Amino acid sequence: MLDLVQATVRPLLLDEQVLEVAYKLYLKAPKASLPAISIQTLVQQTGKSPLQCRNAIVEANTLGRFPNCELHP
């Protein structure tokens, strides 16, 4: 039962600010098998920590709410 509650609540906890900026960077990235997103650029544009930015993208990707990409410093 707890897993069901977590699965329902978790999408509501996604950091929309980070994901919006990350998606813009994703669209601007050179087209490759996996477009690359710079964590440092994301940090500068959002004011969040590198770990928060990385975790937001990974979590959203795991939930199927962000496309596959590479993350680099």
Secondary structure, 3 states (H helix, E strand, C coil): CHHHHHHHHHHHHCCHHHHHHHHHHHHHCCCCCCCEEEHHHHHHHHCCCHHHHHHHHHHHHHCCCCCCCEEEC
